[in-house]
Each structure stands twice: as structure tokens, then as C-alpha cells.
């Protein structure tokens, strides 16, 4: 699955939390906010990485879901 999120300078950066795809995960998900903040702070145009859901599913298993992500930023001049 691929998801594209377009943001403007007026956008709410807290919308960068993606729900866990683990199906039976409880309160999990992936917060891309720190990744975007780091790219902006360092004036980078793109970045990529992997994240593992930090929560557990209802059976108590951790590491039940992960994502690979890519971020592209266009700065307005």
C-alpha cells in the first residue's frame, strides 16, 4: 500500500500519524512527525526509512507490523 500526504505551510503536522496495519493492534501506529521535523530542520528535500509499530497486538506480540516510508519535501521560496 502506498499513501501520499500533501502538506502546505499551514498544514497541521500532527496529521502524520498512520494507523497500524496489524489488524488487531491496540493503540498502535506510526508517527512520521519526528522524521519530517528532522528533514525540515536540516533543510533536506527527501528521506526514507523503516518503522516498527511500538504497540502490541491483542495476543501481546510486539513487532507485528512495520512500514517502509519515503518523504519528499518541496520548499516554497
PDB file of N, CA, C and O in Angstrom:
ATOM      1  N   UNK A   1       0.847  -1.169   0.000  1.00  0.00           N
ATOM      2  CA  UNK A   1       0.000   0.000   0.000  1.00  0.00           C
ATOM      3  C   UNK A   1       0.892   1.231   0.000  1.00  0.00           C
ATOM      4  O   UNK A   1       1.887   1.284   0.722  1.00  0.00           O
ATOM      5  N   UNK A   2       0.543   2.200  -0.792  1.00  0.00           N
ATOM      6  CA  UNK A   2       1.265   3.462  -0.830  1.00  0.00           C
ATOM      7  C   UNK A   2       0.300   4.579  -0.489  1.00  0.00           C
ATOM      8  O   UNK A   2      -0.845   4.582  -0.940  1.00  0.00           O
ATOM      9  N   UNK A   3       0.763   5.523   0.307  1.00  0.00           N
ATOM     10  CA  UNK A   3      -0.067   6.649   0.721  1.00  0.00           C
ATOM     11  C   UNK A   3       0.706   7.923   0.458  1.00  0.00           C
ATOM     12  O   UNK A   3       1.891   8.002   0.782  1.00  0.00           O
ATOM     13  N   UNK A   4       0.062   8.924  -0.122  1.00  0.00           N
ATOM     14  CA  UNK A   4       0.678  10.222  -0.371  1.00  0.00           C
ATOM     15  C   UNK A   4      -0.035  11.261   0.476  1.00  0.00           C
ATOM     16  O   UNK A   4      -1.263  11.347   0.467  1.00  0.00           O
ATOM     17  N   UNK A   5       0.739  12.045   1.203  1.00  0.00           N
ATOM     18  CA  UNK A   5       0.187  13.119   2.024  1.00  0.00           C
ATOM     19  C   UNK A   5       0.821  14.421   1.545  1.00  0.00           C
ATOM     20  O   UNK A   5       2.042  14.570   1.577  1.00  0.00           O
ATOM     21  N   UNK A   6      -0.004  15.355   1.104  1.00  0.00           N
ATOM     22  CA  UNK A   6       0.481  16.665   0.683  1.00  0.00           C
ATOM     23  C   UNK A   6       0.257  17.653   1.808  1.00  0.00           C
ATOM     24  O   UNK A   6      -0.829  17.721   2.384  1.00  0.00           O
ATOM     25  N   UNK A   7       1.293  18.420   2.117  1.00  0.00           N
ATOM     26  CA  UNK A   7       1.190  19.388   3.203  1.00  0.00           C
ATOM     27  C   UNK A   7       1.591  20.766   2.698  1.00  0.00           C
ATOM     28  O   UNK A   7       2.450  20.908   1.827  1.00  0.00           O
ATOM     29  N   UNK A   8       0.958  21.757   3.257  1.00  0.00           N
ATOM     30  CA  UNK A   8       1.281  23.153   2.979  1.00  0.00           C
ATOM     31  C   UNK A   8       1.842  23.769   4.251  1.00  0.00           C
ATOM     32  O   UNK A   8       1.730  23.171   5.322  1.00  0.00           O
ATOM     33  N   UNK A   9       2.443  24.952   4.159  1.00  0.00           N
ATOM     34  CA  UNK A   9       2.968  25.579   5.384  1.00  0.00           C
ATOM     35  C   UNK A   9       1.913  25.719   6.487  1.00  0.00           C
ATOM     36  O   UNK A   9       2.251  25.722   7.671  1.00  0.00           O
ATOM     37  N   UNK A  10       0.653  25.832   6.105  1.00  0.00           N
ATOM     38  CA  UNK A  10      -0.415  25.983   7.098  1.00  0.00           C
ATOM     39  C   UNK A  10      -0.975  24.641   7.582  1.00  0.00           C
ATOM     40  O   UNK A  10      -1.880  24.621   8.417  1.00  0.00           O
ATOM     41  N   UNK A  11      -0.451  23.522   7.071  1.00  0.00           N
ATOM     42  CA  UNK A  11      -0.972  22.205   7.432  1.00  0.00           C
ATOM     43  C   UNK A  11      -0.638  21.838   8.870  1.00  0.00           C
ATOM     44  O   UNK A  11       0.373  22.274   9.422  1.00  0.00           O
ATOM     45  N   UNK A  12      -1.498  21.038   9.457  1.00  0.00           N
ATOM     46  CA  UNK A  12      -1.289  20.541  10.810  1.00  0.00           C
ATOM     47  C   UNK A  12      -0.347  19.350  10.743  1.00  0.00           C
ATOM     48  O   UNK A  12      -0.705  18.302  10.205  1.00  0.00           O
ATOM     49  N   UNK A  13       0.858  19.503  11.288  1.00  0.00           N
ATOM     50  CA  UNK A  13       1.873  18.460  11.194  1.00  0.00           C
ATOM     51  C   UNK A  13       1.485  17.208  11.977  1.00  0.00           C
ATOM     52  O   UNK A  13       2.074  16.150  11.758  1.00  0.00           O
ATOM     53  N   UNK A  14       0.528  17.296  12.866  1.00  0.00           N
ATOM     54  CA  UNK A  14       0.127  16.143  13.660  1.00  0.00           C
ATOM     55  C   UNK A  14      -0.709  15.142  12.865  1.00  0.00           C
ATOM     56  O   UNK A  14      -1.092  14.098  13.393  1.00  0.00           O
ATOM     57  N   UNK A  15      -0.991  15.450  11.614  1.00  0.00           N
ATOM     58  CA  UNK A  15      -1.736  14.514  10.774  1.00  0.00           C
ATOM     59  C   UNK A  15      -0.830  13.423  10.218  1.00  0.00           C
ATOM     60  O   UNK A  15      -1.273  12.617   9.400  1.00  0.00           O
ATOM     61  N   UNK A  16       0.411  13.384  10.638  1.00  0.00           N
ATOM     62  CA  UNK A  16       1.367  12.422  10.103  1.00  0.00           C
ATOM     63  C   UNK A  16       1.414  11.128  10.903  1.00  0.00           C
ATOM     64  O   UNK A  16       2.421  10.419  10.886  1.00  0.00           O
ATOM     65  N   UNK A  17       0.345  10.826  11.592  1.00  0.00           N
ATOM     66  CA  UNK A  17       0.253   9.568  12.329  1.00  0.00           C
ATOM     67  C   UNK A  17      -0.564   8.599  11.490  1.00  0.00           C
ATOM     68  O   UNK A  17      -1.735   8.845  11.200  1.00  0.00           O
ATOM     69  N   UNK A  18       0.071   7.486  11.101  1.00  0.00           N
ATOM     70  CA  UNK A  18      -0.606   6.479  10.294  1.00  0.00           C
ATOM     71  C   UNK A  18      -1.050   5.333  11.193  1.00  0.00           C
ATOM     72  O   UNK A  18      -0.305   4.895  12.070  1.00  0.00           O
ATOM     73  N   UNK A  19      -2.248   4.859  10.972  1.00  0.00           N
ATOM     74  CA  UNK A  19      -2.765   3.739  11.757  1.00  0.00           C
ATOM     75  C   UNK A  19      -1.949   2.481  11.479  1.00  0.00           C
ATOM     76  O   UNK A  19      -1.420   2.298  10.383  1.00  0.00           O
ATOM     77  N   UNK A  20      -1.858   1.640  12.462  1.00  0.00           N
ATOM     78  CA  UNK A  20      -1.156   0.370  12.319  1.00  0.00           C
ATOM     79  C   UNK A  20      -1.933  -0.533  11.365  1.00  0.00           C
ATOM     80  O   UNK A  20      -3.162  -0.597  11.405  1.00  0.00           O
ATOM     81  N   UNK A  21      -1.201  -1.215  10.523  1.00  0.00           N
ATOM     82  CA  UNK A  21      -1.835  -2.127   9.574  1.00  0.00           C
ATOM     83  C   UNK A  21      -1.913  -3.547  10.126  1.00  0.00           C
ATOM     84  O   UNK A  21      -2.268  -4.476   9.401  1.00  0.00           O
ATOM     85  N   UNK A  22      -1.585  -3.715  11.393  1.00  0.00           N
ATOM     86  CA  UNK A  22      -1.544  -5.037  12.005  1.00  0.00           C
ATOM     87  C   UNK A  22      -2.897  -5.664  12.257  1.00  0.00           C
ATOM     88  O   UNK A  22      -2.958  -6.813  12.695  1.00  0.00           O
ATOM     89  N   UNK A  23      -3.973  -4.966  12.001  1.00  0.00           N
ATOM     90  CA  UNK A  23      -5.307  -5.544  12.136  1.00  0.00           C
ATOM     91  C   UNK A  23      -5.807  -5.626  13.564  1.00  0.00           C
ATOM     92  O   UNK A  23      -6.855  -5.061  13.875  1.00  0.00           O
ATOM     93  N   UNK A  24      -5.100  -6.303  14.433  1.00  0.00           N
ATOM     94  CA  UNK A  24      -5.543  -6.463  15.814  1.00  0.00           C
ATOM     95  C   UNK A  24      -4.692  -5.660  16.779  1.00  0.00           C
ATOM     96  O   UNK A  24      -4.658  -5.955  17.973  1.00  0.00           O
ATOM     97  N   UNK A  25      -4.020  -4.667  16.282  1.00  0.00           N
ATOM     98  CA  UNK A  25      -3.172  -3.818  17.108  1.00  0.00           C
ATOM     99  C   UNK A  25      -4.032  -2.924  17.990  1.00  0.00           C
ATOM    100  O   UNK A  25      -5.103  -2.475  17.581  1.00  0.00           O
ATOM    101  N   UNK A  26      -3.553  -2.672  19.201  1.00  0.00           N
ATOM    102  CA  UNK A  26      -4.272  -1.837  20.147  1.00  0.00           C
ATOM    103  C   UNK A  26      -3.495  -0.534  20.319  1.00  0.00           C
ATOM    104  O   UNK A  26      -2.384  -0.543  20.849  1.00  0.00           O
ATOM    105  N   UNK A  27      -4.069   0.586  19.876  1.00  0.00           N
ATOM    106  CA  UNK A  27      -3.479   1.926  20.019  1.00  0.00           C
ATOM    107  C   UNK A  27      -2.122   2.083  19.344  1.00  0.00           C
ATOM    108  O   UNK A  27      -1.319   2.911  19.774  1.00  0.00           O
ATOM    109  N   UNK A  28      -1.852   1.321  18.315  1.00  0.00           N
ATOM    110  CA  UNK A  28      -0.561   1.414  17.640  1.00  0.00           C
ATOM    111  C   UNK A  28      -0.602   2.364  16.468  1.00  0.00           C
ATOM    112  O   UNK A  28      -1.598   3.043  16.220  1.00  0.00           O
ATOM    113  N   UNK A  29       0.491   2.392  15.764  1.00  0.00           N
ATOM    114  CA  UNK A  29       0.576   3.219  14.579  1.00  0.00           C
ATOM    115  C   UNK A  29       1.993   3.715  14.376  1.00  0.00           C
ATOM    116  O   UNK A  29       2.928   3.295  15.058  1.00  0.00           O
ATOM    117  N   UNK A  30       2.124   4.610  13.431  1.00  0.00           N
ATOM    118  CA  UNK A  30       3.431   5.107  13.034  1.00  0.00           C
ATOM    119  C   UNK A  30       3.373   6.627  12.974  1.00  0.00           C
ATOM    120  O   UNK A  30       2.563   7.187  12.236  1.00  0.00           O
ATOM    121  N   UNK A  31       4.210   7.285  13.727  1.00  0.00           N
ATOM    122  CA  UNK A  31       4.238   8.743  13.767  1.00  0.00           C
ATOM    123  C   UNK A  31       5.422   9.236  12.943  1.00  0.00           C
ATOM    124  O   UNK A  31       6.575   9.096  13.351  1.00  0.00           O
ATOM    125  N   UNK A  32       5.129   9.812  11.782  1.00  0.00           N
ATOM    126  CA  UNK A  32       6.166  10.320  10.894  1.00  0.00           C
ATOM    127  C   UNK A  32       6.594  11.744  11.236  1.00  0.00           C
ATOM    128  O   UNK A  32       7.512  12.276  10.611  1.00  0.00           O
ATOM    129  N   UNK A  33       5.947  12.366  12.214  1.00  0.00           N
ATOM    130  CA  UNK A  33       6.254  13.747  12.579  1.00  0.00           C
ATOM    131  C   UNK A  33       7.733  13.967  12.879  1.00  0.00           C
ATOM    132  O   UNK A  33       8.313  14.901  12.325  1.00  0.00           O
ATOM    133  N   UNK A  34       8.382  13.156  13.730  1.00  0.00           N
ATOM    134  CA  UNK A  34       9.804  13.394  14.006  1.00  0.00           C
ATOM    135  C   UNK A  34      10.681  13.288  12.759  1.00  0.00           C
ATOM    136  O   UNK A  34      11.670  14.011  12.637  1.00  0.00           O
ATOM    137  N   UNK A  35      10.333  12.404  11.843  1.00  0.00           N
ATOM    138  CA  UNK A  35      11.102  12.255  10.609  1.00  0.00           C
ATOM    139  C   UNK A  35      10.995  13.502   9.738  1.00  0.00           C
ATOM    140  O   UNK A  35      11.995  13.973   9.198  1.00  0.00           O
ATOM    141  N   UNK A  36       9.780  14.036   9.602  1.00  0.00           N
ATOM    142  CA  UNK A  36       9.577  15.255   8.810  1.00  0.00           C
ATOM    143  C   UNK A  36      10.261  16.437   9.486  1.00  0.00           C
ATOM    144  O   UNK A  36      10.914  17.239   8.820  1.00  0.00           O
ATOM    145  N   UNK A  37      10.116  16.549  10.804  1.00  0.00           N
ATOM    146  CA  UNK A  37      10.761  17.656  11.528  1.00  0.00           C
ATOM    147  C   UNK A  37      12.273  17.633  11.351  1.00  0.00           C
ATOM    148  O   UNK A  37      12.890  18.685  11.187  1.00  0.00           O
ATOM    149  N   UNK A  38      12.874  16.457  11.380  1.00  0.00           N
ATOM    150  CA  UNK A  38      14.330  16.353  11.204  1.00  0.00           C
ATOM    151  C   UNK A  38      14.752  16.782   9.799  1.00  0.00           C
ATOM    152  O   UNK A  38      15.750  17.483   9.635  1.00  0.00           O
ATOM    153  N   UNK A  39      13.990  16.361   8.789  1.00  0.00           N
ATOM    154  CA  UNK A  39      14.302  16.768   7.419  1.00  0.00           C
ATOM    155  C   UNK A  39      14.218  18.283   7.265  1.00  0.00           C
ATOM    156  O   UNK A  39      15.108  18.896   6.676  1.00  0.00           O
ATOM    157  N   UNK A  40      13.162  18.887   7.787  1.00  0.00           N
ATOM    158  CA  UNK A  40      12.993  20.342   7.687  1.00  0.00           C
ATOM    159  C   UNK A  40      14.087  21.055   8.461  1.00  0.00           C
ATOM    160  O   UNK A  40      14.660  22.024   7.963  1.00  0.00           O
ATOM    161  N   UNK A  41      14.388  20.597   9.661  1.00  0.00           N
ATOM    162  CA  UNK A  41      15.421  21.219  10.497  1.00  0.00           C
ATOM    163  C   UNK A  41      16.781  21.211   9.783  1.00  0.00           C
ATOM    164  O   UNK A  41      17.560  22.155   9.910  1.00  0.00           O
ATOM    165  N   UNK A  42      17.055  20.146   9.039  1.00  0.00           N
ATOM    166  CA  UNK A  42      18.333  20.021   8.334  1.00  0.00           C
ATOM    167  C   UNK A  42      18.250  20.450   6.868  1.00  0.00           C
ATOM    168  O   UNK A  42      19.182  20.218   6.098  1.00  0.00           O
ATOM    169  N   UNK A  43      17.145  21.071   6.486  1.00  0.00           N
ATOM    170  CA  UNK A  43      16.939  21.592   5.131  1.00  0.00           C
ATOM    171  C   UNK A  43      17.130  20.526   4.054  1.00  0.00           C
ATOM    172  O   UNK A  43      17.683  20.808   2.991  1.00  0.00           O
ATOM    173  N   UNK A  44      16.676  19.309   4.326  1.00  0.00           N
ATOM    174  CA  UNK A  44      16.758  18.203   3.378  1.00  0.00           C
ATOM    175  C   UNK A  44      15.489  18.167   2.534  1.00  0.00           C
ATOM    176  O   UNK A  44      14.425  18.598   2.979  1.00  0.00           O
ATOM    177  N   UNK A  45      15.609  17.656   1.322  1.00  0.00           N
ATOM    178  CA  UNK A  45      14.456  17.560   0.429  1.00  0.00           C
ATOM    179  C   UNK A  45      13.796  16.194   0.449  1.00  0.00           C
ATOM    180  O   UNK A  45      12.655  16.052   0.010  1.00  0.00           O
ATOM    181  N   UNK A  46      14.501  15.179   0.955  1.00  0.00           N
ATOM    182  CA  UNK A  46      13.898  13.846   0.972  1.00  0.00           C
ATOM    183  C   UNK A  46      14.567  12.967   2.018  1.00  0.00           C
ATOM    184  O   UNK A  46      15.670  13.249   2.486  1.00  0.00           O
ATOM    185  N   UNK A  47      13.882  11.920   2.362  1.00  0.00           N
ATOM    186  CA  UNK A  47      14.402  10.946   3.312  1.00  0.00           C
ATOM    187  C   UNK A  47      13.577   9.679   3.230  1.00  0.00           C
ATOM    188  O   UNK A  47      12.454   9.690   2.726  1.00  0.00           O
ATOM    189  N   UNK A  48      14.132   8.591   3.725  1.00  0.00           N
ATOM    190  CA  UNK A  48      13.385   7.334   3.762  1.00  0.00           C
ATOM    191  C   UNK A  48      13.846   6.525   4.947  1.00  0.00           C
ATOM    192  O   UNK A  48      14.915   6.769   5.506  1.00  0.00           O
ATOM    193  N   UNK A  49      13.034   5.562   5.325  1.00  0.00           N
ATOM    194  CA  UNK A  49      13.381   4.738   6.472  1.00  0.00           C
ATOM    195  C   UNK A  49      12.352   3.656   6.701  1.00  0.00           C
ATOM    196  O   UNK A  49      11.467   3.424   5.878  1.00  0.00           O
ATOM    197  N   UNK A  50      12.488   2.999   7.838  1.00  0.00           N
ATOM    198  CA  UNK A  50      11.567   1.941   8.246  1.00  0.00           C
ATOM    199  C   UNK A  50      11.142   2.204   9.681  1.00  0.00           C
ATOM    200  O   UNK A  50      11.904   2.756  10.475  1.00  0.00           O
ATOM    201  N   UNK A  51       9.936   1.809  10.000  1.00  0.00           N
ATOM    202  CA  UNK A  51       9.409   1.917  11.362  1.00  0.00           C
ATOM    203  C   UNK A  51       8.700   0.631  11.724  1.00  0.00           C
ATOM    204  O   UNK A  51       8.074  -0.007  10.877  1.00  0.00           O
ATOM    205  N   UNK A  52       8.801   0.252  12.988  1.00  0.00           N
ATOM    206  CA  UNK A  52       8.075  -0.893  13.533  1.00  0.00           C
ATOM    207  C   UNK A  52       7.064  -0.352  14.532  1.00  0.00           C
ATOM    208  O   UNK A  52       7.383   0.530  15.329  1.00  0.00           O
ATOM    209  N   UNK A  53       5.855  -0.877  14.489  1.00  0.00           N
ATOM    210  CA  UNK A  53       4.834  -0.456  15.444  1.00  0.00           C
ATOM    211  C   UNK A  53       5.316  -0.777  16.857  1.00  0.00           C
ATOM    212  O   UNK A  53       5.730  -1.903  17.132  1.00  0.00           O
ATOM    213  N   UNK A  54       5.264   0.195  17.736  1.00  0.00           N
ATOM    214  CA  UNK A  54       5.778   0.035  19.097  1.00  0.00           C
ATOM    215  C   UNK A  54       4.772  -0.628  20.044  1.00  0.00           C
ATOM    216  O   UNK A  54       5.139  -1.074  21.131  1.00  0.00           O
ATOM    217  N   UNK A  55       3.525  -0.689  19.632  1.00  0.00           N
ATOM    218  CA  UNK A  55       2.495  -1.282  20.493  1.00  0.00           C
ATOM    219  C   UNK A  55       2.407  -2.786  20.256  1.00  0.00           C
ATOM    220  O   UNK A  55       3.086  -3.331  19.386  1.00  0.00           O
ATOM    221  N   UNK A  56       1.581  -3.433  21.024  1.00  0.00           N
ATOM    222  CA  UNK A  56       1.385  -4.879  20.908  1.00  0.00           C
ATOM    223  C   UNK A  56      -0.002  -5.157  20.350  1.00  0.00           C
ATOM    224  O   UNK A  56      -0.926  -4.357  20.496  1.00  0.00           O
ATOM    225  N   UNK A  57      -0.122  -6.309  19.710  1.00  0.00           N
ATOM    226  CA  UNK A  57      -1.457  -6.693  19.260  1.00  0.00           C
ATOM    227  C   UNK A  57      -2.184  -7.366  20.423  1.00  0.00           C
ATOM    228  O   UNK A  57      -1.620  -7.514  21.507  1.00  0.00           O
ATOM    229  N   UNK A  58      -3.416  -7.767  20.203  1.00  0.00           N
ATOM    230  CA  UNK A  58      -4.210  -8.301  21.323  1.00  0.00           C
ATOM    231  C   UNK A  58      -3.675  -9.622  21.873  1.00  0.00           C
ATOM    232  O   UNK A  58      -4.079 -10.039  22.958  1.00  0.00           O
ATOM    233  N   UNK A  59      -2.774 -10.288  21.148  1.00  0.00           N
ATOM    234  CA  UNK A  59      -2.154 -11.505  21.676  1.00  0.00           C
ATOM    235  C   UNK A  59      -0.904 -11.183  22.498  1.00  0.00           C
ATOM    236  O   UNK A  59      -0.305 -12.073  23.101  1.00  0.00           O
ATOM    237  N   UNK A  60      -0.514  -9.905  22.518  1.00  0.00           N
ATOM    238  CA  UNK A  60       0.667  -9.495  23.274  1.00  0.00           C
ATOM    239  C   UNK A  60       1.943  -9.473  22.450  1.00  0.00           C
ATOM    240  O   UNK A  60       3.013  -9.176  22.981  1.00  0.00           O
ATOM    241  N   UNK A  61       1.849  -9.781  21.171  1.00  0.00           N
ATOM    242  CA  UNK A  61       3.033  -9.813  20.312  1.00  0.00           C
ATOM    243  C   UNK A  61       3.446  -8.399  19.910  1.00  0.00           C
ATOM    244  O   UNK A  61       2.616  -7.583  19.510  1.00  0.00           O
ATOM    245  N   UNK A  62       4.747  -8.129  20.025  1.00  0.00           N
ATOM    246  CA  UNK A  62       5.275  -6.869  19.513  1.00  0.00           C
ATOM    247  C   UNK A  62       5.892  -7.136  18.142  1.00  0.00           C
ATOM    248  O   UNK A  62       5.967  -8.284  17.707  1.00  0.00           O
ATOM    249  N   UNK A  63       6.321  -6.104  17.481  1.00  0.00           N
ATOM    250  CA  UNK A  63       6.896  -6.211  16.128  1.00  0.00           C
ATOM    251  C   UNK A  63       5.947  -6.910  15.151  1.00  0.00           C
ATOM    252  O   UNK A  63       6.392  -7.655  14.278  1.00  0.00           O
ATOM    253  N   UNK A  64       4.660  -6.673  15.297  1.00  0.00           N
ATOM    254  CA  UNK A  64       3.654  -7.323  14.464  1.00  0.00           C
ATOM    255  C   UNK A  64       3.414  -6.598  13.150  1.00  0.00           C
ATOM    256  O   UNK A  64       2.785  -7.153  12.249  1.00  0.00           O
ATOM    257  N   UNK A  65       3.903  -5.368  13.023  1.00  0.00           N
ATOM    258  CA  UNK A  65       3.696  -4.603  11.795  1.00  0.00           C
ATOM    259  C   UNK A  65       4.835  -3.604  11.615  1.00  0.00           C
ATOM    260  O   UNK A  65       5.385  -3.079  12.583  1.00  0.00           O
ATOM    261  N   UNK A  66       5.170  -3.360  10.367  1.00  0.00           N
ATOM    262  CA  UNK A  66       6.206  -2.372  10.066  1.00  0.00           C
ATOM    263  C   UNK A  66       5.878  -1.691   8.751  1.00  0.00           C
ATOM    264  O   UNK A  66       5.081  -2.194   7.960  1.00  0.00           O
ATOM    265  N   UNK A  67       6.500  -0.541   8.523  1.00  0.00           N
ATOM    266  CA  UNK A  67       6.339   0.177   7.262  1.00  0.00           C
ATOM    267  C   UNK A  67       7.714   0.638   6.779  1.00  0.00           C
ATOM    268  O   UNK A  67       8.626   0.867   7.573  1.00  0.00           O
ATOM    269  N   UNK A  68       7.835   0.765   5.485  1.00  0.00           N
ATOM    270  CA  UNK A  68       8.945   1.461   4.858  1.00  0.00           C
ATOM    271  C   UNK A  68       8.346   2.760   4.329  1.00  0.00           C
ATOM    272  O   UNK A  68       7.258   2.745   3.754  1.00  0.00           O
ATOM    273  N   UNK A  69       9.036   3.876   4.514  1.00  0.00           N
ATOM    274  CA  UNK A  69       8.450   5.142   4.090  1.00  0.00           C
ATOM    275  C   UNK A  69       9.474   5.974   3.318  1.00  0.00           C
ATOM    276  O   UNK A  69      10.685   5.825   3.476  1.00  0.00           O
ATOM    277  N   UNK A  70       8.935   6.848   2.485  1.00  0.00           N
ATOM    278  CA  UNK A  70       9.726   7.840   1.782  1.00  0.00           C
ATOM    279  C   UNK A  70       9.049   9.184   1.940  1.00  0.00           C
ATOM    280  O   UNK A  70       7.824   9.280   1.859  1.00  0.00           O
ATOM    281  N   UNK A  71       9.828  10.211   2.162  1.00  0.00           N
ATOM    282  CA  UNK A  71       9.297  11.556   2.357  1.00  0.00           C
ATOM    283  C   UNK A  71       9.984  12.474   1.355  1.00  0.00           C
ATOM    284  O   UNK A  71      11.211  12.476   1.249  1.00  0.00           O
ATOM    285  N   UNK A  72       9.200  13.251   0.624  1.00  0.00           N
ATOM    286  CA  UNK A  72       9.733  14.268  -0.278  1.00  0.00           C
ATOM    287  C   UNK A  72       9.169  15.610   0.134  1.00  0.00           C
ATOM    288  O   UNK A  72       7.968  15.738   0.372  1.00  0.00           O
ATOM    289  N   UNK A  73      10.027  16.609   0.220  1.00  0.00           N
ATOM    290  CA  UNK A  73       9.604  17.936   0.646  1.00  0.00           C
ATOM    291  C   UNK A  73       9.935  18.944  -0.449  1.00  0.00           C
ATOM    292  O   UNK A  73      11.048  18.966  -0.974  1.00  0.00           O
ATOM    293  N   UNK A  74       8.951  19.781  -0.785  1.00  0.00           N
ATOM    294  CA  UNK A  74       9.173  20.897  -1.688  1.00  0.00           C
ATOM    295  C   UNK A  74       9.084  22.151  -0.856  1.00  0.00           C
ATOM    296  O   UNK A  74       8.050  22.425  -0.246  1.00  0.00           O
ATOM    297  N   UNK A  75      10.150  22.910  -0.823  1.00  0.00           N
ATOM    298  CA  UNK A  75      10.167  24.155  -0.068  1.00  0.00           C
ATOM    299  C   UNK A  75       9.677  25.287  -0.962  1.00  0.00           C
ATOM    300  O   UNK A  75      10.028  25.350  -2.140  1.00  0.00           O
ATOM    301  N   UNK A  76       8.870  26.174  -0.406  1.00  0.00           N
ATOM    302  CA  UNK A  76       8.398  27.355  -1.129  1.00  0.00           C
ATOM    303  C   UNK A  76       9.384  28.487  -0.915  1.00  0.00           C
ATOM    304  O   UNK A  76       9.827  28.738   0.206  1.00  0.00           O
ATOM    305  N   UNK A  77       9.713  29.146  -1.963  1.00  0.00           N
ATOM    306  CA  UNK A  77      10.681  30.256  -1.851  1.00  0.00           C
ATOM    307  C   UNK A  77      10.016  31.578  -2.038  1.00  0.00           C
ATOM    308  O   UNK A  77      10.676  32.615  -1.976  1.00  0.00           O
TER     309      UNK A  77
END
